[in-house]
Amino acid sequence: MIVEANDQKDAAMRAYSVIHDVTPDTFEVRDGDAPSQRVLLSEEDQDEALRRTLHSAKR
């Protein structure tokens, strides 16, 4: 991805926003042999998922 920006942090933030915009918020989830279910993540769920990922990455 090529991003034009004022500085490196601005470029990273612009790239993040593009990637974040194309991330789905609805997923098909199956538990074993049970039929799959559609799960929609709320804004709060999405924020929590990012926090968990960032927390794991810091370890």
PANU-502511 format. One line per field, with one value per residue (C-alpha): residue number from 1; y, x, z. Coordinates in Angstrom, 3 decimals. Each point is the difference from the previous one (the first is absolute). Layout:
pos = NUM,...
Y = Y,...
X = X,...
Z = Z,...
This chain:
pos = 1,2,3,4,5,6,7,8,9,10,11,12,13,14,15,16,17,18,19,20,21,22,23,24,25,26,27,28,29,30,31,32,33,34,35,36,37,38,39,40,41,42,43,44,45,46,47,48,49,50,51,52,53,54,55,56,57,58,59
Y = 0.000,3.425,2.830,3.652,1.859,2.791,-2.329,-3.663,0.013,1.669,-2.628,-2.822,1.508,0.403,-3.592,-1.232,1.844,-1.545,-3.500,0.554,1.164,-3.287,-2.258,-1.847,0.332,-3.042,-3.568,-3.481,-2.085,-3.725,-1.941,-3.604,-1.687,2.659,2.185,3.176,3.234,3.547,2.134,3.792,1.827,3.313,2.993,-0.880,-3.606,1.211,2.352,-2.836,-2.297,2.644,0.492,-3.762,-0.159,2.939,-1.438,-3.366,1.696,1.841,-3.274
X = 0.000,1.348,-1.226,0.820,0.212,1.752,2.106,0.413,-2.609,-2.545,0.714,-0.467,-3.257,-1.323,0.934,-1.683,-3.213,-0.108,0.557,-2.477,-2.669,0.135,-0.012,-3.326,-2.152,-2.181,1.279,-1.404,0.898,-0.503,0.316,0.856,-2.739,-2.603,-1.280,1.975,-1.282,0.555,1.691,0.021,2.626,-1.110,2.353,0.819,0.787,2.280,1.822,0.436,1.368,2.589,0.931,0.483,2.173,2.125,0.329,1.152,2.478,1.654,0.934
Z = 0.000,-0.866,2.207,-0.471,3.289,1.885,2.164,0.956,2.767,-2.269,-2.673,2.504,1.254,-3.535,-0.854,3.183,-0.815,-3.484,1.371,2.832,-2.463,-1.922,3.070,0.242,3.097,-0.731,0.142,-0.602,3.071,0.437,3.246,-0.772,-2.029,0.827,-2.821,-0.525,1.473,-1.168,2.673,-0.278,2.050,1.488,0.057,3.613,-0.991,-2.802,2.387,2.505,-2.718,-0.915,3.664,0.426,-3.111,1.104,3.501,-1.403,-2.336,2.908,1.748
